[in-house]
């Protein structure tokens, strides 16, 4: 396995991990109403200003 293939596989794993983390923490960079409530970070909220 070449070095390029290894780094591509590592990048794919990082993308999958990012999607899983976003699903667990309820984060969406495109959400209009802010972050979803609940999950592992219940009680911690992001900025409330627009």
TORKOL-773270 format. One record per residue (C-alpha): x, y, z; chain. Coordinates in pm, whole numbers, plus 50000, padded with zeros to 5 digits. Example, Ala and Ser with C-alpha at 12.3 -4.5 7.8 and 13.67 -1.06 7.14 Angstrom:
<recs>
<rec <51230, 49550, 50780>, "A">,
<rec <51367, 49894, 50714>, "A">,
</recs>
This chain:
<recs>
<rec <50000, 50000, 50000>, "A">,
<rec <50142, 50333, 49895>, "A">,
<rec <50173, 50641, 50109>, "A">,
<rec <49907, 50825, 49906>, "A">,
<rec <49657, 50543, 49956>, "A">,
<rec <49725, 50544, 50329>, "A">,
<rec <49666, 50919, 50359>, "A">,
<rec <49348, 50893, 50151>, "A">,
<rec <49215, 50619, 50382>, "A">,
<rec <49308, 50834, 50684>, "A">,
<rec <49122, 51131, 50531>, "A">,
<rec <48813, 50913, 50468>, "A">,
<rec <48816, 50796, 50829>, "A">,
<rec <48842, 51157, 50949>, "A">,
<rec <48539, 51255, 50737>, "A">,
<rec <48336, 50962, 50870>, "A">,
<rec <48438, 51048, 51227>, "A">,
<rec <48328, 51407, 51168>, "A">,
<rec <47985, 51296, 51050>, "A">,
<rec <47948, 51065, 51350>, "A">,
<rec <48051, 51339, 51593>, "A">,
<rec <47807, 51584, 51431>, "A">,
<rec <47530, 51329, 51468>, "A">,
<rec <47611, 51261, 51833>, "A">,
<rec <47645, 51626, 51936>, "A">,
<rec <47360, 51752, 51715>, "A">,
<rec <47576, 52012, 51539>, "A">,
<rec <47493, 52153, 51197>, "A">,
<rec <47679, 52447, 51040>, "A">,
<rec <47368, 52526, 50832>, "A">,
<rec <47101, 52512, 51106>, "A">,
<rec <46886, 52823, 51137>, "A">,
<rec <46770, 52760, 51492>, "A">,
<rec <47109, 52681, 51642>, "A">,
<rec <47220, 52349, 51777>, "A">,
<rec <46985, 52065, 51858>, "A">,
<rec <46911, 52011, 52225>, "A">,
<rec <46996, 51698, 52417>, "A">,
<rec <47262, 51442, 52342>, "A">,
<rec <47596, 51429, 52517>, "A">,
<rec <47617, 51808, 52560>, "A">,
<rec <47281, 51880, 52722>, "A">,
<rec <47292, 52210, 52907>, "A">,
<rec <47579, 52355, 52702>, "A">,
<rec <47466, 52591, 52429>, "A">,
<rec <47646, 52792, 52167>, "A">,
<rec <47611, 53164, 52091>, "A">,
<rec <47256, 53298, 52103>, "A">,
<rec <47315, 53613, 51897>, "A">,
<rec <47260, 53638, 51522>, "A">,
</recs>
